[in-house]
Amino acid sequence: MATQAHSLSYAGCNFLRQRLMFKAGSFPSQGYAAGEATVPAAPGQQDFEASFIRLLDKITNGSRIEINQTGTTLYYQPGLLFGGSVEHDCSVLRSIGYYLEGLLCLAPFMKHPLKIVLRGVTNDQVDPSVDVLKATALPLLKQFGIDGESFDLKIVRRGMPPGGGGEVFFSCPVRKVLKPIQLTDPGKIKRIRGMAYSVRVSPQMANRIVDSARSILNKFIPDIYIYTDHMKGVNSGKSPGFGLSLVAETTSGTFLSAELASNPQGQGAAVLPEDLGRNCARLLLEEIHRGGCVDSTNQSLALLLMTLGQQDVSKVLLGPISPYTIEFLRHLKSFFQIMFKIETKPCGEELKGGDKILMTCVGVGFSNLSKTLK
């Protein structure tokens, strides 16, 4: 018997990306009827949202997208997640991280392994940079059994706002099912790695960032190595800028990240590299204080993959939940009818830093049926 397609309707443009992502991932073959999502978005659709919709259209087969003339109402009916080799020019209003966060959630469930080239801004002050997603999101996906030689994310060119000009290559294998996880022991910090980058400015900028960041972090741990990355010529994009991304690794394989980028050219006051390095180091210490087995950037990715796992119990220990993750949990309930058991774990003898939250759920037993089709 055919399942009746159910329609979801939302008002406002907040979290549009989340809603489109969930709808694109709910396959008709899975028993979640591929209904519509109607999203009125005042005051009209932004350029980066239109670019995200075009990207979804490229990686799916048979999607139906209708936008009214004023750009205030979007009708979206998902097709099959197809994958394959894709190229996409992202809007320079948001960084490539905005688009990658969506792809990381959908890529393992494609019919064909995804190989995509994204062009635009690689590092900005709003979205997670490609450096941070490579250092934190990829190891998290490996915990769920998404791994292989073809699993890769690399920066070919850097691009800073407002001009962009960066290029990123992302490839991800497909999986039929995901493994359940038990991430309850965050472990202790054993090393800190980082990347100080500079484009179209003096290479000395990156060295000044490294020295100032180390002046704070050296007080806590000796094993610190911050690489410098100064790209020249065509690889340096169209706008000048610099920044720093830091990642702390724990004894149990958890990665916690922090990052900062300079103000875009012509916007705001000039930032000293010394100040940027020190502030980024403090942000990392704050993230370590929040703790958990997944950093605040990847909370929603972990919860989605737990939801889509086999019909078994998954647990993850998180730091304080971000507002984005709270809305993500509401959408998980709307689309998958799943609710998490949430237990607060006050910091005591065992858990250092801030209060933690233990999230527990039973997966819906999601299976990538298109992987078996030939």
FIMI-69640 format. One record per residue: residue number from 1; x, y, z of N, C-alpha, C in turn. Coordinates in steps of 0.001 Angstrom, whole numbers. Each point is the difference from the previous one (the first is absolute). Example, Ala and Ser with C-alpha at 12.3 -4.5 7.8 and 13.67 -1.06 7.14 Angstrom:
// residues 2
     n       n.u       n.v       n.w      ca.u      ca.v      ca.w       c.u       c.v       c.w
     1     13190     -5690      7800      -890      1190         0       900      1200         0
     2      -350      1050      -720       820      1190        60      -770      1090       730
END
This chain:
// residues 374
     n       n.u       n.v       n.w      ca.u      ca.v      ca.w       c.u       c.v       c.w
     1       847     -1200         0      -847      1200         0       878      1245         0
     2      -287       932      -840       835      1204       -85      -222       885      1217
     3      1093       498       537      -135       910      1142      -398      1375      -494
     4      -920       620       743      -456      1317      -415      1090      1034       274
     5       319       809      -985      1050      1007       160      -463      1060       991
     6       777       197      1054      -404       995       989       739      1299      -244
     7      -708      1078       224       532      1328      -298       320       724      1291
     8      1155       669        41       385       794      1161        85      1460      -414
     9      -512       868       844         4      1417      -329       643       787      1134
    10       913       921      -341       706       811       991       -82      1472      -380
    11        44       852      1001        28      1441      -249      1344       561       448
    12       522       970      -742      1271       622       371      1173      -684      -666
    13      1070       758      -220      1146      -550      -736      1065      -572       932
    14      -187        94      1322       978      -591       917        55     -1505      -194
    15      1195      -560         3       209     -1452       -82      -553      -602     -1296
    16       -61       816     -1074      -459      -513     -1298       882     -1157      -462
    17      1307       136       212       935     -1043      -442      -313     -1325       692
    18      -277        49      1313      -338     -1230       738     -1219      -679      -623
    19     -1033       776      -271     -1253      -586      -493       187      -622     -1380
    20       741       704      -860       252      -544     -1345       845     -1265        74
    21       966         7       914       904     -1146       152      -775     -1242       457
    22      -858       186      1007      -801     -1126       495      -926      -519     -1092
    23      -616       936      -725      -954      -421     -1021       726      -726     -1123
    24      1200       465      -370       769      -664     -1054       397     -1407       420
    25       196      -218      1301       454     -1303       489     -1106      -980       278
    26     -1285       449        24     -1082      -949       315      -483      -662     -1276
    27       605     -1189      -299      -297      -705     -1252     -1393      -606        40
    28      -693       -16     -1149     -1266      -706       -46       184     -1488       261
    29      1122      -587      -451       228     -1440       148       206      -403      1448
    30       244       982       877       311      -330      1378     -1259       -97       865
    31     -1140       422      -555     -1199       -18       820      -316      1378       545
    32       948       925       -80      -319      1387       311      -493       589     -1312
    33     -1278       265       -88      -559       442     -1274       675      1284      -455
    34       329        43     -1260       701      1175      -513     -1026      1078      -319
    35      -436       677       992      -986      1058      -185       664      1307      -335
    36      -746      1073       211       516      1309      -370       396       774      1246
    37       848       971      -174       275       971      1054      -244      1386      -591
    38      -984       691       540      -300      1348      -462       535       973      1034
    39       898       871      -423       697       871       954      -168      1460      -409
    40      -980       714       596       -58      1432      -285      1195       693       649
    41       732       782      -776      1239       581       514        14      1514      -207
    42      -484       724       998        75      1463       -81      1383       426       470
    43       608      1025      -540      -474       956     -1012       379      -393     -1418
    44        -3     -1234      -330       419      -438     -1342      1258      -838       100
    45       202      -790     -1006      1096      -964        43      1362       664      -182
    46       944      -438       818      1363       518      -107       760      -755     -1097
    47      1054       613      -478       792      -592     -1074       635     -1323       432
    48       508       -45      1260       665     -1234       450     -1000     -1138       195
    49     -1274       338       322     -1023     -1044       137      -362      -570     -1366
    50       -98       895      -999      -272      -462     -1370      1131      -907      -494
    51      1242       355       374      1153      -810      -397       -49     -1381       648
    52      -456       -68      1265      -118     -1290       694     -1074      -864      -671
    53     -1098       631      -416     -1068      -743      -682       512      -546     -1338
    54       793       817      -727       585      -483     -1264       939     -1175       236
    55       737        47      1113       908     -1104       333      -793     -1282       270
    56     -1103       111       765      -842     -1175       262      -538      -570     -1309
    57      -347       883      -923      -536      -445     -1291      1061      -779      -779
    58      1280       424       115      1085      -669      -738       302     -1396       543
    59      -135      -180      1323       360     -1308       580     -1188      -955        80
    60     -1203       466      -390     -1177      -869         7      -504      -186     -1429
    61      -895      -976      -147      -570      -307     -1309     -1513        23       147
    62      -649       939      -694     -1466        48        45      -572       929      1053
    63       801       924       516      -539       972       958      -907       994      -717
    64      -998       478       741      -892      1025      -549        54      1209       904
    65       422      1126      -561       183      1218       793      -787      1127      -660
    66      -849       653       785      -754      1142      -526       155      1170       961
    67       346      1154      -554       130      1221       800      -895      1063      -641
    68      -798       679       833      -891      1014      -591       790      1217      -470
    69      -677       905      -718       692      1121      -663       690       928       999
    70      -595       169      1187       604       909       988      1078      -686       832
    71       185     -1301      -193      1033      -728       747      -346      -184      1465
    72     -1313        23       327      -388      -130      1415      -578     -1373       334
    73      -304      -817     -1003      -507     -1345       268       762     -1016      -839
    74       433     -1046       659       762     -1067      -658      -744     -1313       170
    75      -198      -710     -1102      -619     -1327        36      1066      -995      -427
    76       257     -1011       821      1090      -943      -285      -484     -1430       142
    77       115      -762     -1084      -320     -1429        27      1269      -757      -346
    78       520      -808       921      1332      -596      -208       -10     -1133     -1013
    79      1151      -192      -619       194     -1139      -885       973      -987       631
    80       529      -898      -791       960      -996       484      1375       638       172
    81       665      -279      1107      1375       489       207       915      -790      -931
    82       512       673     -1013       693      -710     -1071      1516        18       154
    83       584      1156       355      1455        70       175       724       152     -1326
    84      1145      -688      -110       810        92     -1215       949      1187        44
    85       557       369     -1146       948      1118       -97      -754      1297      -273
    86       227       991       883      -753      1255       -71       968      1169       193
    87      -297      1130      -649       708      1254       271     -1035      1059       345
    88       326       848       982      -974      1015       410       708      1287       420
    89      -505      1124      -502       504      1312       413      -884       515      1128
    90       564        81      1205      -761       434      1170       -99      1525        29
    91     -1012       496       675      -134      1450       181      1110       492       935
    92       554      1182      -305      1091       523       840      -539       661      1275
    93     -1346        50       156      -573       569      1227       205      -922      1195
    94       122     -1309      -255       292      -977      1058      1171      -861      -456
    95       677      -599       981      1180      -782      -381      -402     -1394      -492
    96       964      -700      -565      -241     -1363      -501      -448      -915      1134
    97       414       311      1243      -425      -788      1157     -1510       -95       132
    98      -727      1049      -384     -1469        17        44      -562     -1116      -875
    99       612      -199     -1163      -471     -1024      -933       523     -1383       394
   100      1239       -27       508       599     -1290       401      -755      -639      1160
   101      -489       820       952      -738      -560      1134     -1216      -787      -485
   102      -662       514     -1024     -1130      -734      -576       442     -1257      -716
   103      1105       105      -760       487     -1168      -750       484     -1114       919
   104       628       357      1128       493     -1015       940     -1150      -856       532
   105     -1186       612       150     -1162      -738       491      -592      -913     -1073
   106        75       419     -1263      -683      -735     -1075       906      -949      -781
   107      1316       315       -76       908      -735      -888        30     -1521       222
   108       -31      -513      1259        90     -1463       163     -1206      -757      -548
   109     -1090       695      -334     -1239      -681      -396      -326       178     -1482
   110       997       368      -782      -193       166     -1435       -74     -1373      -698
   111      -443        33     -1258        27     -1228      -797      1422      -283      -464
   112       722      1064      -413      1398      -130      -438       884       836       924
   113      1261      -417       217       895       800       854        95      1437      -514
   114       -64       942       913        19      1419      -377      1431       491      -178
   115       251       671     -1116      1284       681      -231      -354      1403      -469
   116       264       987       850      -492      1342      -294      1099      1047       147
   117        12       945      -924       892      1163        70      -865      1216       329
   118       308       659      1120      -734      1196       422       910      1211      -131
   119      -517      1081      -566       792      1215      -158      -665      1147       729
   120       822       849       645      -554      1136       735       937       431      1110
   121      -580       323      1158       755       465      1168       320     -1201       891
   122      1279      -253       287       362     -1158       833         5       333      1495
   123       292      1239       352        92       384      1419      -698      1339       207
   124      -965        49       902      -607      1283       360      -315        11      1496
   125      -729      1030       456      -255       155      1435     -1339      -575       420
   126      -749      -594      -934     -1367      -445       302       -86     -1518       100
   127       442      -687     -1038      -173     -1456       -88      1284      -741       359
   128      -118     -1292       337      1211      -798       252       879       -33     -1252
   129      1299       166       181       899       -10     -1155       235     -1438      -461
   130       532      -124     -1198       312     -1328      -544      1066      -678       865
   131       949       789       549      1057      -568       856      -603      -699      1222
   132      -952       678       646      -612      -556      1221      -852     -1217      -327
   133      -770        50     -1081      -834     -1149      -363       870     -1211      -344
   134      1139       230      -650       899     -1116      -322       564      -632      1274
   135       318       846       996       644      -499      1222      -995      -600       989
   136     -1287       395       -65      -957      -455      1020     -1134      -858      -562
   137      -595       416     -1132     -1171      -727      -523       397     -1333      -631
   138      1142       -39      -705       398     -1256      -649       297     -1116      1010
   139       765       285      1094       182     -1062      1006     -1318      -440       641
   140      -966       936       133     -1308      -355       574      -745      -962      -926
   141        32       270     -1301      -660      -897      -957       639     -1390        16
   142      1322       -35       234       685     -1302        55      -499      -842      1169
   143      -408       655      1093      -544      -739      1160     -1263      -773      -388
   144      -746       529      -993     -1242      -642      -430       240     -1015     -1117
   145      1256      -244      -346       324      -993     -1023        93       549     -1404
   146        49      1348      -126       142       608     -1324      1487       286      -210
   147       654      -867      -743      1452       111      -145       423      -656     -1301
   148      1228       233      -391       523      -618     -1222       987       923      -675
   149       656      -525     -1020      1009       788      -725      -616      1220      -686
   150     -1258      -146      -411      -634      1093      -747      -600      1066       925
   151       184      -135      1301      -551       965       959      1026      1110       208
   152      -252      1174      -608      1039      1027        -6      -615      1392       -89
   153       683       953       606      -399      1409       -92      1285       821       -69
   154       201       688     -1111      1252       760       -88      -235      1381      -625
   155       819       944       464       -72      1363      -512       981       132     -1157
   156      -531       274     -1187       850       192     -1177       476      1455       -42
   157      -946       921       254       314      1435        67      -749       597      1174
   158       629       988       616      -698       723      1068      -696      1221      -574
   159     -1119       367       587      -716      1205      -419      -582       696      1217
   160       327      1259       178      -525       778      1120     -1115       929      -491
   161      -942       359       890     -1032       955      -409       614      1384      -160
   162      -568       923      -776     -1265      -182      -738       158      -604     -1393
   163      1231      -171      -499       187      -424     -1394      -114     -1500      -221
   164       390      -794       997       -24     -1452      -169      1153      -469      -866
   165      -295      -911      -925      1041      -524      -886       639     -1277       509
   166      -524      -565      1104       542     -1253       534      -598     -1203      -707
   167       645     -1146       198      -495     -1244      -606       266     -1163       945
   168     -1006      -855       174        89     -1131       929      -474     -1261      -713
   169       680     -1117       258      -429     -1292      -559      -446      -905      1135
   170     -1207      -555      -117      -542      -905      1035      -483     -1271      -666
   171       455     -1136       517      -499     -1283      -507      -387      -876      1192
   172     -1110      -737      -167      -521      -809      1114      -570     -1304      -539
   173       372     -1134       604      -585     -1277      -422     -1436      -135       505
   174      -757      -921      -589     -1373      -243       464       -13     -1195       952
   175      -948        -5       908      -161     -1089       966     -1456      -446        33
   176      -201     -1305       185     -1376      -517        63      -606       291      1365
   177       773      -246      1052      -489       260      1364      1115       673       805
   178      -394       651      1081       961       658       893       134      -795      1297
   179      1179        66       587       228      -685      1275      -551       844      1146
   180      -582      -643      1034      -345       770      1204      1271       375       761
   181       -30      1078       762      1209       456       704      -253       132      1497
   182      1068       -90       759       -21       232      1451      1154       953       322
   183      -232      1284      -164      1049       987       268      -304       677      1336
   184       461      -611      1080      -324       537      1325      1235       424       791
   185      1195      -333      -518      1225       373       714       780      1018      -822
   186       -27      1292       387       698       994      -813      1518      -112        66
   187       541      -570      1093      1452      -129       135       657      1323       374
   188      1329       -28        60       778      1201       361       743       523     -1234
   189       216      1301       -43       681       609     -1144      1441      -498       -68
   190       396      -527     -1168      1383      -489      -124       830       824      -986
   191      -671       642      -976       780       821      -940      -889      1072      -621
   192       639      1059      -452      -718      1072      -696       689       229     -1347
   193      -796         6     -1042       504       269     -1344      -759      1205      -559
   194       616       687      -942      -664      1175      -552       504       324     -1387
   195      -699       936      -626       384       479     -1326      -161      1519       -30
   196      1127       701      -121       -39      1457      -174       197       280     -1483
   197      -980       652      -604        55       222     -1449        -3      1494      -307
   198       606       350     -1109         8      1395      -452        -5         4     -1524
   199      -839       864      -573       -57       127     -1456        27      1479      -386
   200       810       312      -990       121      1371      -517       413      1017      1069
   201       681      -477      1040       638       879       995      1409      -545       236
   202       770       667       831      1362      -456       286       -19     -1393       645
   203       907      -905      -433        79     -1329       628       314        92      1492
   204       570      1132       413       359       171      1416     -1237        31       890
   205     -1153       329      -570     -1255        47       772      -275     -1342       682
   206       156     -1084      -761      -281     -1333       547       943      -321      1155
   207      1290       377      -125       960      -260      1078      -359       791      1257
   208      -483      1232      -168      -389       819      1154     -1216      -607       706
   209      -926      -572      -790     -1169      -665       601       446     -1195       842
   210       918      -800      -567       480     -1206       703       654       374      1329
   211       871       996        -7       701       397      1228      -970       450      1086
   212     -1005       799      -377      -935       512      1009      -910     -1104       546
   213      -416      -936      -867      -843     -1113       468       786      -906       953
   214      1270      -252      -354       831      -864       851       274       655      1350
   215        54      1329        45       295       685      1264     -1048      -338      1063
   216     -1222      -314      -431     -1055      -395       951       -41     -1516       187
   217        40      -749     -1109      -191     -1456        78      1180      -725       628
   218      1213       557       -94      1175      -657       572       -87      -174      1511
   219      -840       802       644      -146      -112      1459      -731     -1276       406
   220      -700      -629      -960      -865     -1127       351       513     -1347      -486
   221       648       -20     -1153       402     -1288      -580      1228       226      -889
   222       960      -945        12      1205       216      -819      -172      -402     -1466
   223      -900      -972      -270      -100      -554     -1355      -904       876      -868
   224       574      1094      -504      -744       934      -853       763       173     -1302
   225      -700      -138     -1114       637       274     -1284     -1007       728      -880
   226       332      1214      -384      -891       793      -843       691       214     -1352
   227      -576      -558     -1050       567       126     -1342      -313      1389      -563
   228       864       472      -878      -305      1244      -715      -259      -324     -1462
   229      -988       663      -563      -400      -262     -1387      -134      1337      -716
   230      1001       315      -824       -52      1257      -755      -108      -344     -1473
   231     -1202       192      -540      -203      -327     -1419       272      1230      -873
   232       597      -251     -1167       402      1112      -881      -711      -105     -1342
   233         9      1125      -704      -475        21     -1381     -1458      -387      -126
   234      -292      -884      -965     -1380      -367      -303      -644      -777      1153
   235       818      -657       822      -533      -781      1114      -431       847      1201
   236       270      1299       -65      -285       846      1172     -1340       717       -89
   237      -812      -332     -1006     -1328       596       -94        35      1446      -472
   238     -1086       722       305      -161      1348      -537       100      1094      1053
   239        -9      -365      1301         8      1027      1047      1076      -308      1038
   240       582      1043       618      1003      -235      1046      -657      -393      1324
   241       759      -719       830      -503      -365      1326       903     -1017       657
   242      -269      -249      1275       766     -1003       740      -876      -527      1123
   243       412     -1112       599      -795      -579      1082       703     -1193       605
   244      -672      -608       973       575     -1123       753     -1104      -981       357
   245       253     -1273      -191      -900     -1046       507       813      -926       902
   246      -541      -295      1172       669      -845       991      -858     -1213       311
   247       638     -1157       177      -713     -1232       338       739      -710      1126
   248      -739      -303      1070       571      -757      1122      -471     -1445       -95
   249       938      -936        75      -340     -1424       -56       148      -604      1386
   250      -961      -868       377        52      -623      1331       500     -1440      -104
   251       239      -589      1163       522     -1377        59     -1004     -1013      -553
   252     -1301       361       -36     -1004      -955      -496      -428       310     -1441
   253       749       878      -686      -285       257     -1413     -1071      1039      -255
   254      -262       864       981      -943      1109      -189       761      1215      -529
   255      -641       759      -880       622      1211      -560      -855      1219       334
   256       622       997       645      -692      1246       351       666      1147      -751
   257      -797       881      -590       587       992      -902      -416      1428       347
   258       814       938      -480      -316      1432        80       692       674     -1168
   259      -556      1114      -461       612       692     -1131      -383      1471        -1
   260       834       799      -639      -255      1425      -204       579       411     -1357
   261      -673       950      -637       508       556     -1264        -1      1517        91
   262       865       637      -784        69      1462        -6     -1258       585      -641
   263      -268      1277       278     -1144       676      -612       177        59     -1520
   264     -1110      -173      -754       115        95     -1462       515      1373      -425
   265       669        32     -1123       578      1240      -525     -1086      1082      -134
   266       290      1162       602      -942      1112       -97     -1149       -51       979
   267        -2      -987       911     -1091      -109       986       591       -42      1407
   268      -427       906       864       446        -9      1389      1445       466       147
   269       436        43      1248      1363       449       297      1006     -1102      -326
   270      1229       416      -288      1071      -968      -269       330      -783      1273
   271       266     -1287      -157       300      -868      1147      1494      -301        14
   272       624       138      1171      1410      -371       128       122     -1513        84
   273       984      -578      -698       165     -1459        76       250      -484      1424
   274       694       830       829       259      -410      1396     -1307      -152       777
   275      -909       968      -188     -1292       -62       695      -804     -1202      -478
   276        18      -241     -1310      -757     -1124      -552       507     -1326       561
   277      1317      -153        70       582     -1242       535      -376      -233      1451
   278       110      1060       811      -339      -145      1429     -1488      -296       195
   279      -854       710      -738     -1448      -206       151      -412     -1399      -438
   280       627      -499     -1065      -325     -1351      -475       429     -1047      1035
   281      1168       200       615       464      -920      1045      -989       -14      1171
   282      -509      1193       366      -988        70      1096     -1301      -708      -384
   283      -391       143     -1271     -1213      -700      -458       159     -1516        94
   284      1208      -490      -318       254     -1445       109       -92      -445      1457
   285       572       803       917       -68      -349      1426     -1457       -16       478
   286      -801       918      -532     -1418        32       362      -720     -1241      -518
   287       339      -424     -1226      -599     -1217      -578       409     -1227       803
   288      1248       -30       460       475     -1119       833      -755       -16      1333
   289      -277      1191       545      -772        88      1246     -1404      -556      -215
   290      -619       339     -1149     -1333      -544      -294        77     -1519      -124
   291      1032      -453      -702       312     -1432       -66     -1028      -816      -764
   292      -130     -1265       404      -840      -951      -707       815      -802      -998
   293      -646      -994      -614       672      -868      -967      -127       523     -1427
   294      -808      1037      -183      -158       645     -1310        11      1500       251
   295       746       760      -806        39      1445       241     -1286       663      -486
   296      -198      1272       372     -1283       645      -270      -286       153     -1491
   297      1038        -6      -845      -218       110     -1453      -720     -1226      -547
   298       296     -1175       544      -485     -1263      -592     -1076      -707       816
   299      -578       703       985     -1043      -636       822     -1146      -530      -868
   300      -487       836      -924     -1165      -385      -808       330     -1172      -923
   301      1210       -32      -554       403     -1107      -881        -9     -1320       767
   302       544         4      1224        31     -1220       818     -1415      -475       315
   303      -900       923       360     -1367      -376       369      -764      -556     -1198
   304       237       574     -1196      -679      -511     -1196       468     -1419      -317
   305      1312      -249        56       527     -1328      -334      -420     -1041      1051
   306      -154       435      1268      -539      -905      1029     -1447      -368      -327
   307      -781       985      -440     -1407      -228      -352      -117      -985     -1159
   308       884       130      -993       -83      -828     -1201       674     -1358       167
   309       591      -264      1172       721     -1254       230      -925     -1201        83
   310       604     -1169       208      -780     -1219       145      -885        90      1245
   311      -977      -913        87      -945        43      1124       687      -527      1257
   312       921       827       479       787      -330      1175       245      1305       753
   313       402      -135      1261       173      1199       824      1321       687      -328
   314       -54      1315      -224      1192       823      -170        34      1052      1094
   315      1205       281       501       152      1018      1049      1138       928      -364
   316      -175      1273       317      1092       955      -187       -47      1039      1114
   317      1189       339       517        99      1004      1055       358      1336      -655
   318      -842      1003       225       217      1319      -595       213      1046      1072
   319       624      1107      -397        41      1172       858     -1347       709       -93
   320       -99      1263       425     -1261       729      -114      -490         6     -1452
   321     -1310      -213      -178      -563      -107     -1343      -200      1395      -590
   322       426       187     -1244      -131      1304      -660     -1444       205      -472
   323      -429      1261      -195     -1366       257      -497      -280      -691     -1337
   324      1021       -78      -869      -161      -686     -1284      -348     -1471       228
   325       675      -637       972      -251     -1422       285     -1386      -202       590
   326      -467       948       814     -1344      -100       582     -1051       -33     -1104
   327       152       887      -983      -946        17     -1127       150     -1267      -831
   328      1229      -503      -104       268     -1240      -746      -758     -1170       636
   329       -13       -59      1337      -721     -1070       712     -1503        86      -275
   330      -521      1230       -89     -1430       169      -311      -311      -515     -1399
   331       935       262      -931      -213      -487     -1361       129     -1522       -72
   332       905      -579       790       113     -1473        43     -1326      -614       426
   333      -672       654       959     -1304      -499       465     -1049       136     -1103
   334        33      1136      -740      -987       229     -1069       160     -1008     -1134
   335      1251      -253      -410       243      -796     -1201       114     -1496       296
   336       557      -365      1137       254     -1419       284      -796      -531      1195
   337      -789       862       643      -775      -384      1196       887      -654      1056
   338      1162       575       187       927      -567       988       307      1043      1072
   339        72      -466      1253       333       897      1108      1178      -586       773
   340       870       863       454      1184      -418       751      -283        29      1491
   341       614      -930       692        18        81      1466      1160       920       378
   342      -292      1045       758      1008      1011       330       265       -27      1503
   343      1228      -321       383       381       -17      1422      1108      1019       234
   344      -154       811      1010      1074       947       325      1015      -682       912
   345      1260       227      -282      1093      -564       801       788      1168       583
   346      -261       365      1262       739      1131       586      1485      -319       112
   347       833      1032      -156      1440      -238        61       383      -356      1429
   348       695     -1101       142       410      -459      1333      1402      -538       -49
   349       220     -1103       688      1339      -596        49       409      -538     -1373
   350      -958      -690      -668       335      -641     -1275        41      1008     -1142
   351     -1021       865       -77      -113       921     -1133       526      1369       372
   352      1010       445      -708       567      1323       236      -714      1038      -880
   353       162      1255       327      -579      1066      -822     -1455       242       328
   354      -765       447     -1007     -1410       338       210      -877     -1237       100
   355     -1290       240       255      -966     -1095        88      -171      -659     -1368
   356      -188     -1311        14      -137      -760     -1239     -1429      -538      -138
   357      -335      -406     -1225     -1317      -563      -283       188     -1325      -726
   358      -625     -1065       529        74     -1321      -640     -1251      -197      -840
   359       202      -145     -1311     -1109      -181      -941       -76     -1469      -400
   360     -1178      -586       154      -191     -1417      -318     -1191      -148      -937
   361       136      -846     -1020     -1147      -288      -869       146     -1390      -602
   362     -1101      -510      -533        21     -1243      -769      -168       387     -1460
   363       917      -442      -855       -42       375     -1416     -1260      -492      -690
   364      -361       639     -1105     -1211      -380      -736       260     -1172      -954
   365      1245      -459       -68       323     -1127      -876        17       394     -1468
   366       530      1168      -268        39       532     -1367       918      -852      -863
   367      -447      -324     -1193       813      -817      -898        40       657     -1376
   368      1193       132      -551       158       611     -1320      -339     -1017     -1068
   369     -1291       -35      -356      -463     -1037      -937       545       223     -1407
   370       305      1246      -353       477       255     -1356      1405      -557      -217
   371       700      -349      1089      1361      -547      -148       -55     -1388      -629
   372     -1106      -732       187       -89     -1364      -525      -445       -24     -1466
   373      -510      1153      -487      -473        33     -1385      1176        81      -958
   374       -55      -735     -1068      1058        22     -1004      -562       426     -1352
END
